[in-house]
Amino acid sequence: MLIFNEWRYAVRQPLVWLCIIIPLVFAVMLSSGLAAVEVDSLKQLKLNITMLQMMQLPVLVGVLAPVIFLRDQHASMQELIYATQTSLFKRSLARVCLLICLVFIISLISDLVMIYMHVRQLGYIPNMVSFTVFNSFLVLLPNSCFLVVVAFFVCHKSANSLPNYVVFTVLWIGYIMLASITGNPMLAGSSIISNRFYTLFVWLDPFAYTAVINSLTNSLGASFAINRVVVSMLAVGIFYITFSKNKKHTLLKSKKSKNTNEYIRYNTLKPAEYKTARVTQKPFLMMASLYKTTLVNLVSHPVTLLIIFVWPVMVFHSVASSSGYVEPMSVMSTTSLDAISYYAFDMQLLFGTLLMALWSWQVSCFAKYYNIAELIAATPLKTYYFLNSQLLVLGTMILVFLTMSLLGASAAQWFLHSAYQFEVHLTILFLMAIVLAIIACVFLCVFNLCRSQLIAGLLIAVILLIKFTPIMTYLGLTHTLWSVGWTPLQAPDNFWGYRASISSYWPYISVWLAACISLVIITGIFNHRGAGLSRRVMGVKHFWLLIPLLITVALFTQLHLRLVEEKPLTNSHKREAFKAQYEKAFSQWRNVAQPKIVHIDANVDFYPHQQQAHFSLIYTLKNTHQAPIKEILVGRSGFYKWADIEIDGAQRAKSFPLLNQAVFKFENEMQPGEIRKLVTRFDVHQAKLWPVRGHQIITPEFSYIRSVPLLPTVGYQGNYELTDPILRQQHALKVKSVIRPTKLFAKTVKASTHYQWLTMSSKVSTTSGYQVITQGEEISRTSKDDREIFHFETRTPINAIPAWVTVPCSPVTKQQNGVMLNVFAKDKNEPARAESIAVNLSAMGDTIKWLNNISPYRAKQLSLIGSPSVGATGYALPQLILIEDSVGFRSKPSANAGFDQRYRRAVHETAHQWFGHDIGNGVFSDSAFLVESMAKYIELVVIEQRYGKATMQALVEYETTRYEQSMLMNIKERSALVDATQSFDQYSRATIVFAKLRAAIGDEPIINALKLVWKNHGYPNSPANSMDFIRALKHEAGKEQESLINTLFLE
């Protein structure tokens, strides 16, 4: 009967219903779009359900536990409840069972919703029912029991909800961090840091999620059964210990109350004397008193003290553990810029925001907690003084929090003897203090305006949800201003400091500060001395409040318009919709003959300090078809403005502004072999309100413009089409059958594709003192009006990805096999960086020397440029290579490194001049085997040639470890190496496969096969595909090796 009464109580609580509705919504959101046809459906379902439980189970228990376990204390009825006849054991057991049932039922329903969403997208999944039963009773139920008894223990240690919230927040975040270092596939950026730790965690994971994920590739085994038994016994033990302590505490409390009654009975109290007190109007002194009282109350709280002393330790650990790390086997000398990037832009921002929510709650609600809110509201002090004192308290706590960050980071730097710059730490503290102050101000005003703490808490939860999750993107409402206090500020680096984002920081901050001031004014007017929103009637005297509101709205509107002007707001939904609309509107152009771009004359003017560039391009169009061309489709990528475009003898017949396309009609048909000119002009401005990223960058430190997707296109663009079958079905597009290269190119057939190559002539001007790098040989260089003017021309056609770069540093050069090698890097005279430049030059030279034996390098120059991050640590363009400065020039091999990552990466990117920009392009439906996997082969042979077999074997062992760890997280079906689409197959597995192949047949058959591929498929012949190499390899290796080749590459 008692459990039913507890159940009736629970279902009447609004918070319980919220905890039912929100997980269901979360389950729908998490499952939408996660199903994929190319993976094992059951594995995907297992992983998604595991992720769902991992994300929501601790939160559910943490939120519901105070409602169930602390309701007596919250209602001040604890003594009355203890006076009833129901035993403490029965009452405790009933409440524990109730919470277990609630959490289990809510989670199970969420799982069923997710299963329904999967079935809806992919159909019935075999073994789905058995897994659901297994997961519910052997994973979900024990985990629910364990978390509930932990909450029972915490709630009975303290009658306050706060410790429970803190414990479960730490538990939730801590477990997610553990999951990220044990390679949870659903967490972005997760990886297995140690195979030994992973194996240990399979046994010791209290929730057994690691074991379930491991079962995707291996059987569960005895570790899972032992884990479940131990966790269940641990839950029973915690419940027994908690009950025993609580029983003793109750007995001691009853004895203490008896002693107190005896004392009162035998001691007569003296009559109190009352005196009249005069009110002195000293509001600032009273505000100072409120500030002092609130601050002391907040700081003296055990949780606050724990945070203040634990936080610098966390910062110290984060900085010290990350210091010097670049990538496996590479280290670098760190500076204060590196130190702050290790903690300030993720951990500090997240933890600081959560602390602002916690402290705002404590500061604004402590009077209600102590039941003195009405007394304070009756004082003659104005509301603004209450609000200002609370704001000052939060400001003080922000300073304390950031000071602790400074101490932790500084201690780590001093401990590691790294280069220390105090002003760097002060700068980030100042920038982050403003952001946290804005967040704290918003949170405090929410708590002061809401009469109900529950409503205020829900509003804060919504703000946090929007700020730290992609929920608005999921809803198709992407905007940078949804996140309270958000700015585009990014971690600085030693290449260009804060250049990537500082220009966008202050416009956002100014708008948020104006919003905060308006919110404080409104709160001060409508809040009644901390008691919540007053019920005063709006009158004429309140119309002046429209002024700050209108100013805030105007500032937000202006910022929005500037944002959209610089760059359209987009997300995955909008990009998918654009591609779908493009295909629906222009699919008929897929087989329409269009002219080919055979030459580009480019006039480019860079203005690095003004962060802009002017382009004037002339396309030479040639009709390479047998039939005349009447119309031509010209367009730009959807997020660029339409450019000024003119075509000889053609007029614009149709325009499609929403898709950024236009159809030009020739007055006289373009005959076969005929040449026409297309002229286009446009400007490129570096966005001021968006972070600097991607392949269009114009800054004083580094300017780089890649033609794709900036330049206008001619003809139908197949790369705009959606490829995912589920997305195509959602957008009512015909689902295309995806045929793997091993089947599509199984037989030699006449190629229907051709190389998209062209020649170039570039005249590029830039600021005096800058160098220009682009495709082609430098013909001339002149100076005029403080401008440097460079002229380049390609001697032979190149892969059609033009790019232009200008940097304020001169190159270090080296001649190799008639090719001029150039390395552009900042601070080239520093000894460490000079050594890195020499390593990169050696790698480029060795690669060119080896590959020239297969096919001569087509150009007379090759340039490698140290760059900021463009999304990859290395990126190859025709005749240009970009290497991220931190990995290419600041780093060096660690003490126990088996090979030099700088050398390996430079070899890999140089190899792309053959594999990717010579062959490996022109066949859209092929895999990346000829591009990435073949480059891994070149790594093996060139590293062995330079450093010996031991170093080459160290690379194989490194890639083997990476492959094994990746396979532990893999849920996709294993495919042939030639068909592989996952990076660990294309890179790590390829290294292992070619190492085995070399050990079995040597290099000579591979080299001969490559020569045969170039002979038959080098430009201007038909492009090669991956199976062309396999066929050539089988031919050169002989029939006795066909089985081995099939096993390594085709199975």
Secondary structure, DSSP 4 states (H G I P E B T S, - for coil): -HHHHHHHHHTT-HHHHHHHHHHHHHHHHHHTTT--TTB-HHHHHHHHHHHHHHHHHHHHHHHHHHHHHSHHHHTT-HHHHHTSSS-HHHHHHHHHHHHHHHHHHHHHHHHHHHHHHHHHHH---TTHHHHHHHHIIIIIHHHHHHHHHHHHHHHHH-SSHHHHHHHHHHHHHHHHHHHHHBT-TTSTT--BS-HHHHHHHHHH-TT-HHHHHHTTTS--HHHHHHHHHHHHHHHHHHHHHHHHHHHHHHHHHHHHHHHHHHHHHHSPPPPP-----PPP--HHHHHHHHHHHHHHHHHTSHHHHHHHHHHHHHHHHHHHHHTTEEETTEEE---HHHHHHTTTTTHHHHHHHHHHHHHHHHHHHHHHHTT-HHHHHTSS--HHHHHHHHHHHHHHHHHHHHHHHHHHHHHHHHHHT----HHHHHHHHHHHHHHHHHHHHHHHHHHHH-S-HHHHHHHHHHHHHHHHS-HHHHTT---GGGSTT-------BTTTBTTTTHHHHHHHHHHHHHHHHHHHHHHHHHB-TTS-B--PPP-GGGGGGHHHHHHHHHHHHHHHHHHHHHS----HHHHHHHHHHHHHHHGGGTTS---EEEEEEEEEEEETTTTEEEEEEEEEEE--SSS-EEEEEEE--TTSPPPEEEETTEEEEEEEGGGTEEEEEEEEEE-TT-EEEEEEEEEEE--SSS---TTEEE-SS-EEEEHHHHS-EES--GGGS---HHHHHHTT-PPPP---HHHHTSS---------EEEEEEEEEEETT-EEEESSEEEEEEEETTEEEEEEE-SS-EES--EEEEESSPPEEEEETTEEEEEE-TTTTSHHHHHHHHHHHHHHHHHHHHHTTTS--SSSEEEEEEES-SSSSEEEETTEEEEEHIIIIIEEE-TT-SS-HHHHHHHHHHHTTTBTTTBS-S-TTS-SIIIIIHHHHHHHHHHHHHH-HHHHHHHHHHHHHHHHHHHHH--BPP--GGG--SHHIIIIIHHHHHHHHHHHH-SHHHHHHHHHHHHHHSTTSPPP-HHHHHHHHHHHH-GGGHHHHIIIII-
